[in-house]
Structure formats: C-alpha cells, structure tokens
Amino acid sequence: MTTELTTTDAVTPTRPVHRPGRWFDHWDPEDPTFWHGGGRAIARRNLTVSIGAEFLGFCVWALWSVVVPLLPAAGFDLTLDQQFWLIALPSLVGATVRIPYTFAVPLFGGRNWTVVSALLLLIPSTALAWVVTQPSASFGLLLTCAALAGFGGGNFASSMTNISFFFPEAEKGKALGLNAAGGNLGTGVVQLVVPAVIAVGAGTHLERAGLMFIPLVLLAALAAWRGMDNLSGVRSDYGSFARAARNRHTWVISFLYIGTFGSFIGYSGAFPTLLKTQFPQAPTTLAFLGALVGALSRPVGGLVADHLGGARVAIGSFAVLAAGAVGAIDGLRTHTFAVFFCSFLVLFLGAGIGNGATYRMIPAVFRAGTSPEQLPVARKTAAGCIGIAGAVGAYGGFLIPRGFAAAKASHGSLIPALWVFVAAYVLMAATTYAVYARKGSPLAAESI
C-alpha cells in the first residue's frame, strides 16, 4: 500500500509550522529552505521515536520463539508439531496485518497510529504473561495468544510508510534502512534478554517474558505521543498500489523477498526450538546470535548492492543461503553442534545481505527505462511494490517453521525440509539471474 503527500496551502511556508494536535498541514522535505529551516530536525526526531516503537514491535513479534522451547519444562504437554505451530502463527498474522497497518497511517496520522499500534502490543504481552501460568490451557487457547503477537509484525509496515514521508528522496534510503535495521534488531535482543529475565531467582518465570514489555510499551506510546508528528496531507494512493499489483516485477521481487526476509524471520523463530530439540545440551540463549547477524548484515547488503548492483548481490546471498542450509544438513547428519550452529549463522548472514540487496533492487527495477516525466509515477509504483513485497515476504516466517514440522512428521528428520529450502534458494538465484542479470534480458543493462 502506498500513500502520497498533498497540500492545498495558499501560501507555502518555508519553515515547519504545527497546528494543535501536532499536525503539519504542509511538509516539503525536497525544499532546501524548508528542510534546513527545521524540517530535518523534526524528521530525525520522528525517525528516532519510530525506531524505538518498531524495535518493541519486533520484540513482541518474536516473544514466542523464546517461550516455546521452555513450555514443556513449565508443565505444558506439547508435541514438536504443536511447538512449531506456536512459532509460525505470529508470522502468519504479522504478514497478514501489514497491508491494513499501512492503510492506517493516512487514515489516523503517523504519530497517532504509532501510539495506537504501540498500545496494541499490550494485548499479546498480557495474554502471554497469563497463559504461560496455565499449564492446563488448551492448545487452541495457546494458539490464540500466540496469534496476538502478530500485531508486532504489522508495526514494520506502518512505521516504514510513515517515515518515508518525512525525508527527501536523497536521504530516504538511509532513513528507511536505519528504521528497518532498528526493528530487525529487536528479534535478536529479545532472544538474548528474555531468557535472562525469566531465569532470575529460583525457577523459571515465563510470565516475565510478557510482563517486562508492559512498561516498555507504555513508554514507547508516551514517546510517540510527545515526540512524533502527523502529516495532514498524506492520503492513500490506491492507484500506485494497483499499478504495482499489476506489474509482474512486484511478484518476482515478492518471491525473492520470501527467500530473504522470510528466511530471516522464519529461522529467527525456529532457531531456539531447533537448538533445544536437536542439541539439548546447547544453551538456547545462543540463538540470539543468528538474529543479530541477520539484522546487522541487512544494511551491509544494501551498501554493497549500491556498488555492485542489487541483482548480483541478491544472487550471491541466495548462494550463501544454500551453502548454509547444506552445512546445517551436514551438522544434523553428523550431530555436530558447531557445524550446525555456524551453518545457521551463515544462513542468517545470507538472509540479511539479501534483505538489503532486494530492497535496493526495487526502485532500480521500476526506474529502468522511464523518462524524466514518468519518474514520479515510477517512484510511487516502486513504493507500492515495497508494501506488497514486505507483506508477502513475511509469510516466509510461517512457511519455514511449518516446513520443519512437516519434515519431522513425515520423515522423522528435519533434513528433507532443509533440502527443500536449498532447492528454493537455487530457484530464486536462477530467477534473479534470468530476469535481472542475464545478458540479453530486458533489464540486464540497467544495473538493477
């Protein structure tokens, strides 16, 4: 979903001017006088608060990846298939709500919706804190509480949409990259911090995993209320979204994004449970390193893609992902923890680099072959592609855990699922090459 900024002011201000409710009726970051006369400072303030709120969204989205491996010790009788359902469902819900979350920004205002979306995180946090103290709870109730964590996945879409309006084109890529990386870091941080918090004192206190976020969410909502702004000229641009949906490149890139971001969120969710079930002697707290590597390598992928081209780097990232999956297969066959663990770090590295490269490809793909007069429309269509791809790619967070569950149920091993993932990465690399890098293809000369 994309939106655009319009204004009907008779006299165009050269400096940002608030009206009650922290609304701006005019916002023109492309005007140097406006930008340097206060616009940049306001944009950076909104970005800083947005990163904090999105960070918490990813933390809550990933909470069940930390809690699920510990549920059996807390008295819950769950099969491995049920555990993977609890891990996968938040990703399914998070991916599904990303499009309506994008609609909410022009409808309610970026600042207002950040407050609302932050406060919505109280629901999954409170639900988790309660249900983990009920070992007799039905599996359906557990699933419902896990599904609520999907609210955290929607925050990414609304946050990226909102921040995109505050910055000029020359600084938009960096701002969105920081916003995305800040959110992705939440996955690794929650897997590092939460196990330590719930283990303080005697016993394991799973309810703390939810309770600890209640004050943090309230602080994030207060920060958004006091430190962010609404842009009144933002309106939904359904035409750009429709143009993106009709363009085949939107769906090609969405397919590739399942392999990059979908791998990141899918492996992040499954990794603690994989360690717990396949290598019980290994501390599950080590799982945070995977998500951390994936988050930190995302901006690196974008920077390298700026120099070498997004398509080339994306192909390389799929090769890295395939190599990591093959290494994980070897680690499982030989039951060698070091090989398995390091191979998963390679998987996260490939996913992070691929995330940055794929996002860099999108504007290049839609800019290719356009005249200067067509460029504004191309940019809006590219923004529509980003919205669609962001939602579709997140479904990978559902497919990967369910793939592991299906392989274990049908073959008694996780290895068949990893071979399927290898085949998918090979197909994605071949698709990227054929469409965007192969000599003689329509876009080969465009340095996608």
SVG drawing of the C-alpha trace seen along z (x, -y; Angstrom):
<svg xmlns="http://www.w3.org/2000/svg" viewBox="-9 -33 41 74">
<polyline fill="none" stroke="black" stroke-width="0.4" points="0.0,0.0 1.4,-3.4 0.4,-6.9 1.3,-10.3 1.6,-13.8 -0.5,-16.7 -1.2,-20.2 -3.6,-23.0 -1.9,-25.8 -2.4,-29.1 0.9,-30.5 3.6,-27.9 5.6,-28.1 9.3,-27.9 9.5,-26.5 7.5,-23.7 4.5,-25.1 2.5,-23.0 -1.2,-23.3 -3.0,-21.7 -2.6,-18.0 0.9,-18.1 -0.3,-18.2 1.6,-19.7 -0.6,-20.9 2.5,-21.5 5.5,-19.3 8.0,-19.7 11.4,-18.0 12.5,-18.5 12.6,-22.3 16.1,-23.0 15.0,-26.1 12.2,-24.1 14.4,-21.1 17.3,-23.1 14.9,-25.5 13.7,-22.9 12.4,-20.0 15.5,-17.8 15.5,-18.1 11.8,-17.2 12.2,-14.3 15.1,-12.9 13.2,-13.1 10.3,-11.2 12.7,-8.6 14.3,-8.1 11.0,-7.5 9.8,-5.4 12.8,-3.1 12.1,-2.6 8.5,-1.7 9.3,0.6 12.0,2.3 9.5,3.2 7.1,4.4 9.7,6.9 10.5,7.9 6.8,8.8 6.6,10.5 9.5,12.8 8.5,13.5 7.0,16.9 10.2,18.0 11.8,17.7 9.0,19.0 8.0,22.1 11.2,24.1 10.6,23.6 6.9,24.5 7.4,28.3 9.6,27.5 6.7,25.3 4.2,28.2 2.8,27.9 2.5,31.2 3.2,30.2 4.3,32.2 7.1,30.7 4.4,30.1 2.4,28.0 5.5,26.1 6.2,25.2 2.6,24.0 3.1,21.6 6.2,20.3 4.8,20.0 1.4,18.4 2.7,15.0 4.5,14.6 1.3,15.6 -0.7,13.0 2.1,10.4 2.3,10.8 -1.4,10.5 -1.9,7.3 0.9,5.4 -1.3,4.1 -4.1,2.7 -1.4,1.3 -0.1,-0.7 -3.7,-2.0 -3.9,-3.2 -1.1,-5.9 -3.0,-8.2 -6.3,-7.4 -5.2,-8.3 -1.9,-10.1 1.6,-8.7 2.0,-9.9 -1.5,-8.8 -1.2,-5.4 2.3,-4.8 0.7,-5.5 -2.2,-3.1 0.0,-0.4 2.3,-0.5 -0.6,-0.2 -1.9,2.8 1.3,4.6 -0.1,4.6 -2.6,7.3 -0.1,10.0 2.2,9.2 -0.6,9.5 -2.0,12.6 1.3,14.3 2.0,13.4 -1.3,15.0 -1.4,18.1 2.0,19.4 0.9,19.7 -1.9,22.1 -0.4,25.5 -3.9,26.9 -4.8,24.4 -6.0,25.9 -3.8,25.8 -6.4,23.7 -6.0,21.0 -2.2,21.1 -2.6,20.6 -4.9,17.7 -2.4,16.0 0.5,16.7 -1.5,15.2 -1.9,11.9 1.9,11.5 1.4,10.9 0.4,7.3 4.1,6.7 4.8,7.7 2.4,5.1 4.3,2.3 7.0,2.5 4.7,1.6 3.1,-1.4 6.5,-2.6 8.2,-2.4 5.2,-4.1 5.2,-6.9 8.9,-7.7 9.1,-7.6 7.1,-10.9 9.4,-12.8 12.6,-12.6 13.7,-13.8 14.5,-11.3 18.2,-11.8 18.0,-10.8 15.1,-8.4 17.1,-5.2 19.3,-5.8 16.4,-6.7 14.4,-3.6 17.4,-1.4 18.0,-2.6 14.3,-2.2 14.3,1.4 17.6,2.4 16.5,1.0 13.3,3.1 15.1,6.3 17.5,5.9 14.5,6.5 14.4,10.2 18.0,10.8 17.7,8.7 14.6,10.4 16.2,13.8 19.2,12.6 17.5,10.6 14.2,12.5 15.9,15.9 18.0,14.0 15.0,12.1 12.8,15.2 15.7,17.1 16.4,14.5 15.8,16.1 14.7,19.6 12.8,21.4 11.7,20.2 9.2,17.4 7.8,17.5 5.2,14.8 8.0,12.3 8.5,12.6 5.2,10.7 5.2,8.6 8.6,7.0 7.2,5.4 4.2,3.7 6.1,0.7 8.3,0.5 5.3,0.4 3.7,-2.4 7.0,-4.3 7.1,-3.9 3.5,-5.1 4.2,-8.1 7.4,-8.9 5.3,-8.7 2.6,-11.0 5.2,-13.6 7.8,-13.3 6.1,-12.5 4.0,-14.4 1.1,-13.8 1.2,-15.0 -2.3,-16.1 -1.5,-16.0 -0.9,-12.2 -3.6,-10.3 -3.8,-6.8 -2.6,-6.3 -4.6,-3.3 -3.6,-3.8 0.0,-3.3 -0.8,-0.2 -2.9,1.2 -0.2,0.4 2.3,2.3 0.0,5.3 -0.4,5.4 3.3,5.3 5.0,8.7 8.2,7.4 6.3,6.9 5.5,10.6 9.0,11.6 10.5,9.4 8.0,10.6 9.0,14.2 12.7,13.3 11.8,11.5 10.3,14.7 13.7,16.1 15.5,13.2 13.3,11.6 11.1,14.7 14.3,16.7 15.4,14.2 12.1,14.1 11.4,17.9 14.8,19.1 14.8,16.5 11.6,18.0 12.6,21.6 16.3,21.5 15.8,21.6 13.5,24.6 15.8,26.3 18.7,26.0 16.6,27.2 15.3,30.3 18.3,31.3 21.1,30.3 19.6,30.4 23.0,29.8 23.5,26.5 22.2,23.3 19.2,21.9 20.4,18.4 23.0,18.7 20.1,18.4 20.1,14.6 23.4,14.5 21.6,15.6 19.0,12.9 21.7,10.4 23.8,11.4 20.8,11.1 19.9,7.7 23.4,6.2 24.1,7.6 21.0,6.0 22.5,2.5 25.7,4.1 23.8,5.8 22.3,2.5 25.7,0.7 27.3,3.5 24.4,3.6 24.8,-0.2 28.3,0.6 27.8,4.0 24.1,3.9 21.2,5.4 20.7,8.4 24.3,9.5 24.4,9.3 20.9,11.0 22.3,13.9 25.3,14.1 23.0,14.0 21.0,17.0 24.2,18.9 25.2,18.2 21.8,19.3 22.0,22.5 25.5,23.2 24.3,22.5 21.4,24.9 23.7,27.6 26.0,27.1 23.1,27.4 22.2,30.7 25.8,31.9 25.6,30.8 22.4,32.8 23.7,35.9 26.9,35.9 25.2,34.5 27.9,31.8 26.7,28.8 29.5,26.5 28.8,27.3 25.0,26.9 25.3,23.6 27.9,22.0 25.9,23.1 22.8,21.3 24.9,18.1 25.7,18.4 22.0,18.7 21.3,15.5 24.2,13.7 22.8,14.6 19.3,13.6 20.4,10.2 22.5,9.4 19.7,10.5 17.2,8.2 19.3,5.2 20.0,6.1 16.4,6.9 15.2,3.6 17.8,1.8 16.6,3.6 13.0,2.3 13.5,-1.4 16.0,-0.4 13.6,2.0 10.8,-0.5 13.1,-3.3 14.6,-1.4 13.6,-2.6 11.5,-5.6 11.7,-9.1 12.1,-12.0 8.4,-12.8 7.5,-9.2 9.8,-9.1 7.3,-10.3 4.9,-7.6 7.7,-5.0 8.7,-6.0 5.1,-5.7 4.8,-2.3 8.0,-1.2 6.7,-2.2 3.6,-0.1 5.9,2.8 7.7,2.3 4.4,2.6 3.3,5.7 6.7,7.4 7.1,6.6 3.8,8.4 4.4,11.4 7.9,11.9 6.9,12.1 4.9,15.2 8.3,17.0 8.2,16.7 5.3,19.1 6.5,21.4 9.9,22.2 8.7,23.5 5.9,25.4 8.3,26.9 10.4,28.2 7.3,29.6 6.1,31.3 9.5,32.9 9.7,34.2 6.2,35.6 6.6,37.3 10.3,38.4 11.3,38.2 14.0,35.7 14.5,32.0 16.8,32.7 14.2,33.0 12.9,29.5 16.4,28.1 16.8,29.8 13.6,28.1 15.0,24.8 18.2,25.4 16.1,26.0 14.1,22.8 17.3,20.7 18.7,22.2 15.4,21.4 15.4,17.8 19.0,17.3 18.2,18.6 15.1,16.3 17.1,13.3 19.8,14.1 17.3,14.8 15.1,11.7 17.6,9.1 21.2,10.1 21.3,12.4 22.9,10.9 20.2,10.2 17.4,9.9 15.4,6.6 16.9,5.2 20.4,6.6 21.8,3.2 20.1,1.3 22.4,2.2 19.5,3.5"/>
</svg>
